[in-house]
């Protein structure tokens, strides 16, 4: 069963239940008797005044808070706690005149008086049936059930809306802050009608159609349904949202529950003892309990965004007010400005004197970087030519095959023509075969020319799977008996890298060529090569896996040193150049023994670049 919260003088959720209201007279009588007994036994005890914001008058305040006073008097017999009830203005005066030691009020008034009087919260109310005291108070916007034209809070623009008061926390300000976050001006975009308390007046105005919607505190609608004040189906919640652990409907985020705070003049030892006693009060069975102070920063942020409460002056500052309020800062700023001008004049001479030297140094650095880039491109070009040189024997064989086929078909056509046995079908078939073989030879030559040509480096989004497939076509086109090269792309669709495609192709071709050499002369099953592409967070990993003879630990330690090679006719430049290319792309290249058995696994990583959808 939900424990309904009663309505405050500013439309805020507060402790109390319906059954508490029904027995208010008996509880008031019992509290008076208890107070008399305690007064008789504590004539010498120090009196402590607790000021309470009485949002429904004296009787309701006594009924709600007498159990707290009783428990504090029992826990701290050396003190005599007294309950003083005030309206909003009276509570402010009592704090200013030092007539109260502790204050119990709602979150909205607390943050205002915290800034004005320096209140310090020591505990936060933990209401029954609310999972977290940090999320216990909110607002609900209600409308008649037949108003389907109000699906959410944004639809309130230009509508007649009833609220409690301009400073009402749950009855106006929470919804005003939510509207402002949605781009609406609560004061100009809505026709607001403030109706005061009780909040039942707002409910009645909505049901009569006097207004389009009304703003009340959370759990009021459920309370009125339990009391049969409204019938199910009469009203609906505008912009309803789900809040885990909260038993009532809400249209807004939730804010912390009521705090109990000490004033500046309160004895710290008393504040500590009261906090200990409050936190020791048992919870459950619908009783009031307290917990450690909640974070009231959301309330501060709400008031700051609206420019109300302690932040009201933020929206009313004039140049004169700024000068009066911040004149020490302005004076300091002027001093700093003068000091900055003097420093600038002093430094300007040194800057002009050293500009020529810096310009010469910069030009020298740019020339050195240009020469370094030129040398790097030359080394990469030579590396590609070296790979082509190693594959040149197989290349000649592969190009010779289509050329031989073309010659054979051409001579066959001549013989048939001489023998007068040439038919249109034979001519068409021979021409087709000649064209296919010519395209095959041309494709091989074109790929080699594209790979071998020297050009400036570029960066563009590339698909690593497509680059790997092109490298495989280049290898299989140049080798007479190329091993099987399997490509497995396990990266997500649209995942690419920002790179120079020809440089990455060169790296893959070098790694694949090394894998072929490592398995040369082994059984065909061990000559197969795998290229695995996978995503790893914000990077893409490419593995080139062989099942060759592998490398020992000493060879792996020197693998990327320039001029170190394990091949009899190798130059020792391929892997160092590959490592330089990958690192220039912001990645890393490394080698490790193959986890699946014999052979090696060469891996390089590159940062991801998401392709547009």
C-alpha positions in Angstrom: 0.0 0.0 0.0 1.4 3.4 -0.9 2.1 5.9 1.9 0.7 9.2 0.5 2.6 12.5 1.2 0.6 15.5 2.3 0.6 18.9 0.7 3.0 21.6 1.9 2.4 25.4 1.9 4.6 25.7 -1.2 3.4 22.5 -2.9 6.2 20.3 -1.8 6.2 16.6 -0.7 6.6 16.3 3.0 6.3 13.6 5.7 2.9 12.4 6.9 0.1 10.0 6.0 -3.6 10.1 5.7 -4.1 8.0 8.9 -1.8 10.5 10.7 -4.2 13.3 9.7 -7.2 11.2 10.9 -5.7 10.8 14.4 -4.2 14.2 14.6 -6.3 15.2 17.6 -5.4 12.2 19.7 -1.8 12.5 18.8 -1.8 16.2 19.7 -3.3 15.3 23.1 -0.8 12.6 23.6 2.0 14.9 22.6 0.8 17.5 25.0 0.7 15.0 27.9 4.1 13.7 27.0 5.5 17.2 26.8 4.2 17.9 30.3 5.8 14.8 31.7 9.1 15.5 30.1 9.0 19.1 31.3 8.4 17.9 34.9 11.4 15.6 34.7 13.7 17.9 32.8 13.4 21.1 34.7 17.2 21.6 34.6 17.8 20.3 31.1 19.1 22.7 28.4 16.2 23.7 26.1 16.7 23.2 22.3 14.3 24.9 19.9 13.6 23.1 16.6 11.9 25.4 14.0 9.7 23.5 11.6 8.1 24.8 8.4 4.4 24.3 9.2 3.0 23.9 5.8 -0.5 23.0 7.1 -0.6 24.8 10.3 0.1 24.1 14.0 -2.0 21.0 14.5 -0.5 19.2 11.4 3.1 20.2 12.4 2.6 18.8 16.0 1.0 15.6 14.6 3.8 15.1 12.1 6.9 15.9 14.2 6.0 15.1 17.8 7.4 11.5 17.3 10.7 13.1 16.4 10.7 15.4 19.4 9.8 12.5 21.7 12.6 10.3 20.4 15.2 13.0 20.7 14.1 13.8 24.3 14.4 10.1 25.1 17.8 9.7 23.4 19.3 12.9 24.8 17.8 13.5 28.3 20.3 16.2 29.1 18.4 18.4 26.6 14.8 19.4 26.3 13.8 19.6 22.7 10.9 22.0 21.9 8.9 22.2 18.6 8.3 25.7 17.2 6.2 25.9 14.1 6.4 28.7 11.6 5.3 29.8 8.2 8.0 30.6 5.6 8.4 34.2 6.6 8.3 33.4 10.3 10.9 30.7 10.0 13.3 33.1 8.2 12.8 35.7 11.0 13.4 33.1 13.7 16.7 32.0 12.2 17.8 35.6 11.7 17.0 36.4 15.4 18.8 33.2 16.6 15.6 31.9 18.2 16.0 28.3 16.9 18.9 25.8 17.1 17.7 23.3 14.5 15.5 23.7 11.4 13.3 21.2 9.5 12.1 22.4 6.2 11.7 21.4 2.5 14.5 21.3 0.0 13.6 24.5 -1.7 13.5 26.6 1.4 16.6 24.9 2.7 18.9 25.8 -0.2 17.6 29.4 0.1 18.3 29.7 3.8 21.5 27.8 3.5 22.9 30.6 1.3 21.3 33.4 3.4 22.0 32.1 7.0 24.6 29.4 6.6 22.5 26.4 7.6 24.2 23.1 7.6 22.2 19.9 7.1 23.0 17.0 9.4 20.5 14.4 8.2 17.8 13.8 5.5 14.4 12.3 6.0 13.9 8.8 4.8 10.2 8.5 3.9 8.5 5.1 4.0 8.1 3.3 0.6 10.7 5.5 -1.1 13.8 3.6 -2.0 16.3 6.5 -1.9 16.0 9.8 0.0 18.0 11.4 -2.9 15.0 10.8 -5.1 11.9 11.4 -3.1 10.2 14.6 -4.2 8.9 15.6 -7.6 6.0 17.2 -9.5 3.2 15.7 -11.6 1.3 17.5 -14.3 -2.3 16.4 -14.5 -4.9 16.9 -17.2 -8.4 15.6 -17.9 -8.4 12.1 -19.3 -9.9 13.3 -22.6 -7.1 15.8 -23.3 -5.2 13.7 -25.7 -3.6 16.9 -27.1 -1.3 17.1 -24.2 1.0 14.1 -24.6 4.1 15.6 -23.0 5.4 18.7 -21.2 6.4 20.4 -24.4 2.7 20.5 -25.4 2.0 22.9 -22.5 3.3 25.8 -24.6 0.5 28.4 -24.9 -1.8 26.5 -22.5 -3.5 27.6 -19.3 -1.7 25.9 -16.4 -2.6 26.1 -12.7 0.2 26.1 -10.1 0.6 26.7 -6.4 2.8 29.8 -6.1 5.9 31.3 -7.8 8.2 30.0 -5.1 6.5 26.6 -4.7 9.1 23.8 -5.1 6.9 20.9 -6.0 4.0 23.0 -7.1 5.8 25.0 -9.7 9.6 25.3 -9.7 10.4 21.7 -10.6 8.2 21.8 -13.6 9.5 25.2 -14.6 13.0 23.9 -14.6 12.0 20.9 -16.7 10.3 23.2 -19.2 13.3 25.4 -19.4 15.5 22.4 -20.2 13.2 21.6 -23.0 13.6 25.1 -24.6 10.5 26.7 -23.2 10.2 30.0 -21.2 8.0 29.1 -18.2 7.0 32.7 -17.6 6.2 33.7 -21.2 5.3 30.5 -23.1 2.6 29.4 -20.5 -0.5 31.2 -19.2 0.2 30.3 -15.5 -2.5 30.8 -12.9 -1.3 30.6 -9.3 -4.0 29.2 -7.0 -2.3 28.7 -3.7 -3.2 25.9 -1.2 -4.7 23.5 -0.8 -3.7 21.7 -4.0 -7.2 20.2 -4.2 -8.1 23.6 -5.7 -5.8 22.8 -8.7 -7.3 19.4 -9.1 -10.9 20.8 -9.1 -9.9 23.5 -11.7 -8.5 20.8 -14.0 -11.7 18.7 -13.7 -14.0 21.7 -14.4 -11.9 22.6 -17.4 -11.0 26.1 -16.0 -7.4 25.3 -17.0 -5.8 22.9 -19.4 -3.4 21.3 -16.9 -2.3 21.6 -13.3 0.9 21.1 -11.4 0.8 19.3 -8.0 3.3 17.4 -6.0 4.0 13.7 -6.6 1.8 11.1 -4.8 -1.1 13.6 -4.4 -3.0 12.0 -7.2 -2.6 8.5 -5.7 -3.7 9.9 -2.3 -6.8 11.5 -3.7 -7.6 8.2 -5.5 -7.3 6.3 -2.2 -9.5 8.9 -0.5 -12.0 8.6 -3.5 -11.8 12.4 -3.9 -11.2 11.6 -7.6 -12.3 8.6 -9.6 -10.1 6.4 -11.7 -10.2 7.6 -15.3 -11.0 11.2 -14.5 -7.4 12.5 -14.8 -4.2 11.5 -16.6 -0.6 12.3 -16.1 1.1 14.5 -18.7 4.6 13.4 -19.7 4.6 10.4 -17.3 8.1 8.9 -16.7 9.3 5.8 -14.9 11.5 6.3 -11.8 12.8 3.1 -10.3 11.9 2.5 -6.7 9.4 5.4 -6.6 5.8 4.4 -5.9 4.0 7.3 -7.5 3.5 8.8 -10.9 5.8 11.7 -11.8 6.3 14.1 -14.8 9.7 15.3 -13.6 13.0 14.1 -12.2 13.0 13.5 -8.4 14.8 15.6 -5.8 16.1 14.9 -2.3 13.7 14.7 0.7 13.4 17.2 3.6 16.6 17.9 5.6 17.2 18.8 9.2 19.8 21.5 9.6 21.7 23.3 12.3 22.2 27.1 12.5 25.6 28.9 12.7 25.2 29.4 16.5 24.3 25.7 17.3 26.9 24.0 19.5 28.8 21.5 17.4 28.6 18.9 20.2 24.8 19.3 20.2 24.7 18.9 16.4 26.8 15.8 16.6 24.6 14.3 19.3 21.4 15.1 17.4 22.7 13.6 14.2 23.7 10.4 16.1 20.3 10.1 17.6 18.4 10.7 14.4 20.5 8.1 12.5 19.8 5.6 15.3 16.0 5.9 14.9 14.5 2.7 13.6 12.9 2.6 10.1 10.1 0.5 8.7 6.5 0.0 9.8 5.6 3.4 8.2 7.6 5.3 10.8 9.7 8.3 10.1 13.5 7.6 10.0 16.5 9.6 9.0 19.6 8.9 7.0 22.9 10.6 6.2 22.6 14.1 4.5 21.6 13.8 0.9 23.3 15.6 -2.0 21.2 18.8 -2.6 23.2 19.9 -5.6 20.3 19.0 -8.0 18.2 21.6 -6.1 20.9 24.2 -6.3 21.2 23.5 -10.1 17.5 23.9 -10.5 17.4 27.2 -8.7 20.5 28.4 -10.5 19.0 27.5 -13.9 15.8 29.4 -13.1 17.5 32.3 -11.4 15.5 32.1 -8.2 16.3 31.8 -4.5 20.0 32.3 -3.8 20.6 32.8 -7.5 18.0 35.5 -8.1 20.7 38.3 -8.4 22.3 36.5 -11.4 19.5 37.7 -13.6 19.3 41.2 -12.2 22.9 42.4 -12.3 23.5 45.9 -13.7 26.9 47.5 -14.4 26.7 49.5 -11.2 25.8 46.5 -9.2 28.6 44.5 -10.8 31.0 47.3 -9.9 29.9 47.5 -6.3 29.9 43.8 -5.9 33.1 42.9 -7.7 35.2 46.1 -7.3 38.2 44.2 -5.7 38.3 41.8 -8.6 38.0 44.7 -11.1 40.8 46.5 -9.4 42.9 43.4 -9.5 42.0 42.9 -13.2 43.2 46.5 -13.9 46.5 45.9 -12.1 47.0 42.6 -14.0 46.2 44.4 -17.3 48.7 47.1 -16.6 51.3 44.5 -15.6 50.5 42.6 -18.8 51.0 45.6 -21.0 54.4 46.4 -19.3 55.4 42.8 -19.7 54.3 42.7 -23.3 56.3 45.8 -24.2 59.4 44.3 -22.5 59.0 41.0 -24.2 58.2 42.5 -27.6 61.8 43.7 -28.1 63.1 40.2 -27.3 60.6 38.6 -29.7 61.6 40.9 -32.5 65.3 40.2 -31.8 64.8 36.4 -31.9 62.3 36.1 -34.7 64.9 35.9 -37.4 66.7 33.1 -35.6 63.5 31.2 -35.0 62.5 31.6 -38.7 65.9 30.3 -39.8 65.6 27.3 -37.4 62.1 26.6 -38.6 63.1 26.7 -42.3 66.1 24.3 -41.5 63.7 22.0 -39.7 61.2 22.0 -42.5 64.0 21.2 -45.0 65.2 18.4 -42.8 61.7 17.0 -42.5 61.2 17.2 -46.3 64.5 15.4 -46.9 63.5 12.7 -44.3 60.1 12.2 -46.0 61.8 12.0 -49.4 64.2 9.4 -48.1 61.4 7.5 -46.4 59.4 7.4 -49.7 62.5 6.3 -51.6 63.1 3.5 -49.1 59.5 2.3 -49.4 59.7 2.4 -53.2 62.9 0.4 -53.1 61.3 -2.1 -50.8 58.4 -2.6 -53.2 60.8 -3.0 -56.1 62.8 -5.5 -54.0 59.7 -7.6 -53.4 58.9 -7.5 -57.2 62.5 -8.5 -57.9 62.2 -11.5 -55.6 59.0 -12.5 -57.5 60.2 -11.7 -61.0 60.9 -15.3 -62.0 57.4 -16.4 -61.1 56.1 -13.2 -62.7 57.6 -14.1 -66.0 56.1 -17.5 -65.9 52.6 -16.2 -65.0 52.7 -13.6 -67.9 54.1 -16.2 -70.3 51.1 -18.5 -69.7 48.4 -16.1 -71.1 50.7 -15.1 -74.0 51.3 -18.8 -74.9 47.6 -19.4 -74.9 47.0 -16.3 -77.1 49.5 -17.6 -79.6 48.1 -21.1 -79.6 44.6 -19.9 -80.4 45.8 -17.5 -83.1 47.8 -20.2 -84.9 44.8 -22.5 -84.6 42.7 -19.9 -86.4 45.2 -19.6 -89.2 45.4 -23.4 -89.7 41.6 -23.7 -89.8 41.4 -20.8 -92.3 44.0 -22.5 -94.5 42.1 -25.8 -94.3 38.8 -24.0 -94.9 37.4 -25.5 -91.7 37.0 -22.2 -89.9 33.4 -21.9 -88.6 31.7 -18.8 -87.0 31.4 -20.8 -83.7 35.1 -21.7 -83.6 36.1 -18.1 -84.5 33.9 -16.7 -81.7 35.2 -19.1 -79.1 38.9 -18.5 -80.1 38.4 -14.7 -80.0 36.8 -15.0 -76.6 39.6 -17.0 -75.2 42.2 -14.7 -76.7 40.4 -11.7 -75.1 40.2 -13.4 -71.7 43.9 -14.3 -71.7 44.9 -10.8 -72.8 42.8 -9.3 -69.9 44.5 -11.7 -67.5 47.9 -10.6 -68.6 47.0 -7.0 -68.6 45.5 -7.3 -65.1 48.8 -8.7 -63.8 50.8 -6.0 -65.4 48.5 -3.3 -64.2 48.6 -4.5 -60.6 52.4 -4.6 -60.7 52.6 -1.1 -62.2 50.2 0.3 -59.6 52.2 -1.4 -56.7 55.7 -0.3 -58.1 55.0 3.3 -59.0 56.4 6.0 -56.8 53.9 8.6 -55.4 53.3 10.9 -52.5 51.7 9.4 -49.3 48.0 10.0 -48.8 45.6 9.3 -45.9 42.0 8.2 -46.6 39.5 5.8 -45.1 40.4 2.3 -46.3 38.8 -1.1 -45.9 41.5 -3.5 -44.6 39.7 -6.6 -46.0 39.7 -5.1 -49.5 43.4 -4.2 -49.1 44.2 -7.8 -48.0 42.2 -9.2 -51.0 44.2 -7.0 -53.4 47.5 -8.1 -51.9 46.4 -11.7 -52.2 45.5 -11.2 -55.9 48.9 -9.6 -56.5 50.7 -12.5 -54.9 48.7 -15.2 -56.6 49.1 -13.4 -59.9 52.9 -13.4 -59.6 53.5 -16.9 -58.2 53.2 -20.0 -60.3 52.2 -22.2 -57.3 50.9 -19.7 -54.7 49.8 -21.2 -51.4 46.3 -20.8 -50.1 45.7 -17.4 -48.5 42.5 -17.3 -46.4 41.2 -13.9 -45.3 38.8 -13.7 -42.3 37.2 -10.3 -41.7 35.8 -10.3 -38.1 35.5 -6.5 -37.8 32.1 -4.8 -37.6 30.5 -3.4 -40.8 31.6 0.1 -41.5 34.8 -0.2 -39.5 37.7 1.2 -41.4 41.1 2.9 -40.8 42.5 6.2 -41.9 45.6 5.2 -43.8 47.6 5.3 -47.0 46.2 2.2 -48.9 49.4 1.6 -50.9 51.6 1.7 -47.8 49.3 -0.7 -45.9 49.2 -3.0 -49.0 53.0 -2.9 -48.9 53.1 -4.0 -45.3 50.6 -6.9 -46.0 52.6 -8.0 -49.1 55.9 -8.0 -47.1 54.3 -10.1 -44.3 52.6 -12.5 -46.7 55.9 -12.9 -48.7 57.8 -13.6 -45.4 55.1 -16.2 -44.5 55.5 -17.9 -47.9 59.3 -18.0 -47.5 59.0 -19.4 -44.0 57.0 -22.4 -45.3 58.8 -23.0 -48.5 59.6 -26.7 -49.0 57.1 -27.8 -46.3 54.0 -30.0 -47.0 51.1 -28.1 -48.7 49.1 -28.2 -45.5 51.7 -26.1 -43.7 52.1 -23.6 -46.6 48.6 -22.2 -46.1 48.5 -18.6 -44.7 45.7 -16.9 -42.8 45.0 -13.2 -42.6 42.6 -12.4 -39.7 41.1 -8.9 -39.3 39.3 -8.1 -36.0 38.2 -5.1 -33.9 39.7 -4.5 -30.5 38.1 -1.5 -28.9 39.0 1.6 -30.8 41.6 -0.2 -32.9 41.7 -2.8 -35.7 44.1 -5.8 -35.5 45.4 -7.6 -38.6 47.1 -11.0 -38.0 49.2 -12.7 -40.7 49.6 -16.3 -39.5 51.9 -19.0 -41.0 52.8 -22.5 -40.1 56.4 -22.4 -41.2 59.7 -23.1 -39.4 59.3 -20.2 -37.0 61.9 -18.1 -35.3 63.9 -18.7 -32.1 64.0 -16.2 -29.2 67.3 -14.6 -30.3 66.0 -14.0 -33.9 62.7 -12.5 -32.6 64.7 -10.1 -30.4 66.4 -8.6 -33.5 63.6 -9.1 -35.9 62.9 -5.4 -36.6 66.6 -4.2 -36.6 67.7 -2.7 -40.0 69.8 -5.1 -42.1 69.1 -8.1 -39.9 67.7 -11.0 -42.0 67.3 -14.8 -41.8 67.2 -15.2 -45.6 70.5 -15.9 -47.4 69.8 -13.3 -50.0 67.7 -10.8 -47.9 68.5 -7.2 -47.3 67.0 -6.9 -43.8 65.0 -3.8 -44.7 61.4 -5.1 -45.2 60.3 -5.5 -41.6 62.0 -2.2 -40.3 60.2 -0.3 -43.1 56.9 -2.1 -42.3 57.3 -1.1 -38.6 58.0 2.5 -39.6 54.9 2.7 -41.8 52.6 1.2 -39.1 54.0 3.5 -36.4 53.6 6.5 -38.7 49.9 5.6 -38.8 49.6 5.6 -35.0 49.7 1.8 -34.8 52.1 -0.9 -33.6 53.7 -4.0 -35.3 54.9 -7.1 -33.4 55.6 -10.8 -33.8 55.0 -13.8 -31.6 55.0 -17.6 -32.0 51.9 -19.0 -33.4 49.6 -20.1 -30.6 48.1 -22.8 -32.8 51.3 -24.7 -33.2 54.4 -24.2 -35.5 55.0 -20.9 -37.3 54.7 -17.2 -36.5 52.0 -14.7 -36.0 52.8 -11.1 -37.2 50.2 -8.5 -36.0 49.8 -4.8 -36.5 47.2 -2.5 -35.1 45.7 0.7 -36.5 43.3 3.3 -35.0 39.7 3.0 -36.2 37.9 5.4 -38.5 34.1 5.0 -38.6 32.7 5.2 -42.1 29.6 7.4 -42.6 26.3 5.6 -42.7 
